[in-house]
Each structure stands twice: as C-alpha cells, then as structure tokens.
Amino acid sequence: MEYIVEKIGMSRTINSPSIAVTLLRVVNAKVCEVENGKAIVAYSKGKTNNKCIAGQQKKYNLSAEFNRFATLEVANTEAGDLDETPLSEAKILKVSFNSKGRGYSGVMKRHNFAGGPASHGSRFHRRHGSIGNREWPGRVQPGMKMAGHYGNTKITVKNEVVSYDSENKILVVKGAVPGYNGAMGKIRIAK
C-alpha cells in the first residue's frame, strides 16, 4: 500500500534512550478509479488549476481543493476515501522524497574533495584539479567527478514505524527522511 505524505519535521522521543524521529502527515486523498490494485488518487497541493485539472475534477465529481493526481497501490476496491487502516499495522516503510536542491555546487560540497592549501601563494583552493589523462584517450572519462547540479533527486530510505496517530494522521518514523520540511513525498508499506 502507498500513501502521499507531507514532512512536518524532526523531533525525538522522551523515553530512555531517546531516538531521533521524523514526523510525517498523511495527506487527505480520494480514490478516483481502481484497476488491478493500482488506483488514480486525487489530493490537494497548492492552488494550481487549469483545464486539464478541471476536466478530471468534473469526471470524478471532486471539489476544487483536489487539484493533484497520482497513481498508487491502494487497499481500496472501489472509489471513495483512501483506506488508511493498513498504516496501523505497518512495521517498516519505504519513504521516497526528493532531496534538498543545492543548485550548482563545487566539488568540495558535491563530492567531498579536500581542496588545496588555503594560504597565500596557492592558486588551488576549492577547485578540482586535473581531470584528464595524457595523449590517450585524449578526452575526459565519463562519470568524472566535477562541479555541477547537486541535490533535488529522488531518494528512497527504509524507516521503522514508531507510532501512528490515526485521528490526526501523524506518522512517526525512526531516523531521518530526505527533503525539506513541508515537502510532499510517498510512502510504501514494506512490512
């Protein structure tokens, strides 16, 4: 079973020993159509609206707040509210979020390069240094670690479920989860 969640932030438990936990809020979603265990699910995110979204809302009799659509594996057999009962028995989750985007980054930040001397006279501070070979092969090899776009990639981690508050739809998982606070992601029950 899969669910769309929003990352609230991190906290820790008050028992001894204390463990770091991440709080995830299960997003209110409606199942529009079910076929072979996969379903089209509508949820709300922002105020985006266009003719495509309006057509889908009219087709499935949805209110204006449900303006995003996703395909998920669900426990439901027919359209309606998303069934959240499997979350109360879940032990381990696979949590997928986009990591924090860091834009164009240098090699020290992106690949943990050591860099050169910081003293005067040095012309090699935070650069990557030599990138090629000699006459052969006469080109830069594919996969060379260089400066470039860093972050904003989909990352999936396994987390243990600490508790689930079905009334407030708050899921508490052990450890860290990628992404910024307020990011939307997906969870899958692994066990």
Order of alpha helices (4+ residues) and beta strands (2+ residues): beta-beta-beta-beta-alpha-beta-beta-alpha-beta-beta-alpha-beta-beta-beta-beta
